[in-house]
Amino acid sequence: MDASPSRRSVRRLLLPLSAGVCALALAATAGCSGGTPAASPAPQASPSGTAQGSAARATNDLESAYQAVINDVLPSVVQIDASNSLGSGVVYDDKGHIVTNAHVIGDEKKFKVTAATGEAVLNASLVSSYPEQDLAVIKLDEVPEALKPAEFGNAEEVEVGQIVMAMGSPLGLSSSVTQGIVSALGRTVSESRSGGGTGATIANMVQTSAAINPGNSGGALVNLDSQVIGIPTLAATDPQMGDSAAPGIGFAIPVSMVRTVADQIIKDGRVTDSGRAALNITARTVVDDSYRPAGVALVSVDRGGAADEAGLRAGDIITKIDDSEVTTITSLSEALAGDKPGDKVTVTYTRGDDSRTAEVTLGEI
């Protein structure tokens, strides 16, 4: 697998309903020991015993913190049945809005929602989907009194090494919790379009070692303050292992983007200000004589858009954005993922046999 985070292979965390689920029954045995005779003197604590006691207390404190977070947040995490697939969602507010991944809901408009606390199955309807950021909002048709919205954290306070938990319905096992740490920040990851993926290129993702599996999509990545800091969306795959999962490498959409998209959808019924930069073109990947990706050809240029204003036209082939090589549509999206509308970039392109450059003021998706 490519060491560059922006080149990682990823897969959606969506669970087909046809997938089987196996339950494992674990038998536990408990032992007991006799008491110490009353006449026996109490053992004196040794330095090593004191250290062991401190370690035990620290373990108990961490365990209690985990349990407190689970009790706080899990009631706000739901399972979403989107007709031919299962995924997860997070209760966003007390009006019944639930945020999830766009690839979880697909083209469906109606859903069955099951809360982690085990209430009856609820009906929900689509508010709006925003595939460009792989986010969507659905709304419960009837809002139960016991509905508990999650608390959403601050992206500025997320740090590498922070302990986190992933909550959702991996492999259809609802109310599941895994734990790990924030492994890295600021990853740019592209999602495949195969198998129902949105093809989104998402910047500033949170990388985590918490186990994320099919069905976790749309769930909650949570810190020890019981705050949602991201929406688990993608898991890395290793091409050298037949695109099997790369253990301990998952990605979550940051809470800042979740809030931006969800708030606009709830207020206006759609995303009105994406904050995502664009060249305002329609394009395709082209290959060289060896059939290797060699650039992005402009199929059409939006009149009055960013590329049009900079003098680019249909037939031009983009090969570089600033210092980033562009060989495919995906690499073009990745090169623009960290930019904002209004930013200026230098576009290197070919027109016929000539190599040219143009300064482009970026538009918006």
N, C-alpha and C positions, 0 to 999 in steps of 0.2 A: 504494500500500500504506500502511496506517495507520502513522503514526510510532510509535505506542505499542507496545512489545514484547509486551504481553499481548494485543494485538489482531491480531498478524500472522497471515496465512494461512500454513499449513504443510502439507507433504505428507510421507507416509511414505516411507522410503527402501527400499522393498521392490521386488524385481525379478521380474516374472512370467517363468516359464520360456519362455513363447512369444516373448519379446523376442529379436530377433536381435542378434548381436555381430559387429562387423566388426574384422578385424585389419589393421593398417597396417604395411607393411614399409618401413623407412626405409633408404635407401642413403647411406652416408657415404664421403667421399673424404678422403684425407689427403695433405698436401703436405709437402715437405721443402726445406730450404735448405742451401746450401753452408756449410762451416765458415769461420771467420775465419782468414786467413793468419797463420802463426806470428809473423811479424815485426810484425804490427800491434799497437800498444799497447792495453792493456786500457782500455776507457772508464771514466772516473771517474764515480762515482755522484753525481747531482745531487740537490738537495733533492726535486724532483718525482719522480725515480727512486726515492728512498728511500720516499716516500709510496706510490708504486705498488707497491713491494715489500711494504710493510706491508699494503696492501689485499689483495694477492695471498695473503699468508700468512693473513690473517683469513678470506678466502674459503676457502682450503684447510682451515683449522681447522673452519669451520662445515660444510663438506662432509664432513669426517671424522666430525664429531659426528653428522650425519644418518645416515651409513652405519653407525656404531656402534649407533645406536638401532634402525635397521632390522634389523640382524643380531641384536640382542637380543630384539626384541619380535615381529617378523613370524612366527617359528615358533609363537607362542602365539595367533595369529589364524587362525580357520578359516572355511571357507565352509559354510553350512548349506543343504541341499536339503530343503525342506519340502513335497515332493510337487508343488505347483503354484506354487511361488515359491522364490526364492533370496535369502539374506541372509548376514550374517556373525555371528561369535561370538568370544568371548575365553575361553581356557582359564583357569578360575578356581583350580583346585587340582590336586594330583597324583593325586586320586582319579577324575579324568575329568569333573568338573563343568564345564560351559560356560555362561557368562552371555550372554544375547542380549536382543533386544526381543520383547515378547509378540506384536507384530504380525508379526514374522518367522515365528513358528511357527503362528500362527492357531489352528485347531482340531485340528491334527495331533498325533499321539502318538509317531510314529516318524520318524526323520530319517537322512539320509545326511550325513556330515561329512567334509570334505576339509581336511587341514592345508595351510598355506602352503608347507611344506617338501616337499610332493609325495608323501607316503606314500599307501598304498592307502586307498580310501574306507572309512570306519568307520561302524558303526551306532550310533545313539544313541536314547535314550528320554526322554520328558518327565518331569521331576521335578515342576514346578509352574509355572504362569503367573500373573502378577499384572497384569492389564490396567490396573488403576487407576494404575499407575506405568509401564506399558508395558515391563515387565521379565519375564524368564522364565529358568529354569534347566533345561538338559537334561543328560543324563549318558551318556557313552560306555558301550556294553555291555561292551566289552573295552578295557582301558587299555593302550596301547602303552608300552614302557619309555622311549621317547624323548620322551614327552609333556612339554612344558615349560609350566608355569603362568606367567602374566604377573605382573608386580609391579604392585600397585595403589597409587597415590599418596595424598597427603593433600589433601583439598579446601581446607583452610585455607591451603595454600601456592600455590594457583592464582591468578595475577594477570593483569590486563589487559595486553596487550603481550607476554606470554610466547609463545615460539615453540612450535608444536605440529605434530604430524603425524596425519593420519587414515589408518588402515589397515583394509582390508577388501576386498570384492569388488564394486566399483561396476560396474554393467552386466554382471555376470558375469565380469569380469576379475579373477580371484583374485590375491592377493598384491600389490594395488595400494596405492601410498602417495602422498598429497598433503600439502602443507605450507602453513602459514599462521600466524596468531597467535590468541590468545584476544582476541576483539573486545569482549566484555562479559561480566559476571557477573550472576547473580540474575534472569535473564529468566523470566517466567511465560508458557508457551506451551500452547495447546490444540490437540489433534490431531483431525482430522475423523474421523467414523465411516464415511465413504464409502470404498468400495474395500477394506474389511477393516480399517480403522483402529480403534483401541480407544476413541477419544473421550476419552482421558485429558487432564487438565489438569495439567501438570507445572511445579512451581516450582523456582527456583534453577538453571535450566539454564545451561550454559556456551555462549555464542555464539562461533563461530569463523569465520574467513575461509578455513580449509582447505576445498578443494573436496570436497563431499559429494554423492553421486549415488545413484540407486536401486541397491540392493545393498549400500550401506555400512551399513545399519541393523544394529545389534548388534555392530559392529566396535569398534575402539579409537581413542580420541583420546589421544595420547601426548605427554609432555613430553620435553625433551632429557636427562632423567635416566633414560630408558627406563621411565617409570612411566605406567600408564594413569590418566588423570585424568577420563575420561568415556566414555560409550557414545553414538556418533553415532546420532541417532534421527530428526530432522526437518530438512527444508530449507524455507526460506521461499519462498513463491510470490508473484508480483505480479499481483493481480486486473486491473490496467490492461493487462497483457500477456497476458490470457487464461489466468491462473493458471500461466504458465510460470515456471521457476525464477528466483529472484532471486539472481544470482551472488554468491558470497562471504558468504552469510548462512545458516549452518547451526547446529543446536543439538544439544548432547550432554547426556545425563542425568549429573549430577555423581557422582563416584566415591563420595561419602559415601552417597548413596541406593542406588547399586549394591551397595555392601557390606551396607547394612542389609537390603535385600530378599534378596539372594543368601544371606547367612548364615542368615536365618530359614528360607528354603526348604530349604536343605541340612540344617539341624538338625531342623526340625519337619515338613518336607514341604509347608509353606504359610507364608504371611505371617501371623503371630500378633499383631504390633503394627505397624500401618501408620504411626503417627505423623501421620496425615492427619486434619484436622478435618472434621467433618460436622454438619449439622443433623438428620440422621436422618429424612429425609423422602423421599417420592416426589413428583416435581413435573414440570411442563411449562411451556414458554414460552407466554405469551398475547400477543395483539396488540391495538392500539387501533383506533379507527374508521378510521384510514388504513392499517390492516394493517401497521403497524410494530411490532416487538417492544416490549412495554411492561411486562414483569415476569414473575415466575415464580409460577405458581399451585400451591398445595399440593394434590396429589391425595390423598395419605394421609400421616399422621404416625405414626411408630413409637411405640408405647406406651412411656412411660418414657424416650424419647429426648430429645435436646436441645431440639427445637422444642416437643414435648409438655410438657416441664417448664416452659417459658417461657410456656405458654398459647396457642401457635399451634395452628390446627386446619385441617382440610381446607377448601378454598375461599378461604383467605387468599391474598393476592397480595403477594409480597415485591418491593419496589422499590429497596431500598438495604440494604447491609451497612456499618455505620459510615458513612464518607463516600463509599463506592464505589457508583455507580449500578448497579442490577441490572435488565437488560432481557431476558436470555436465560438458559437453563440454563448456557451456557458462561461468561457473565459472572458468574453466581453461583459457579461453581467457581473462577474466577479470583480472585474477592473473598475466598474462603476458603483459597486455595492457600498463602498465607504463614502461616496460623494453625496452632496446635497444639491437640489435644484438651485441654480444660480452660480454654482462653482464653475471655474474655468479649467478645462483640460486641453492638452495638446493631443490631437488625433493624427496619427501617421497612417497614410492610406496610399494605395496605388490607383492610378487612373491610366488604363492602357499600359504602356511601358514605363510611365513616369511615377516616381515616388514623391509624395507631397506631404505637407503637414498643414494643419489648420487649428487655430485656437477656437474652441467651442465653448459657449456658455450653456451649461446643461439645463435642459428642461425637466419636466416632471412626468412620471408614469401616469 
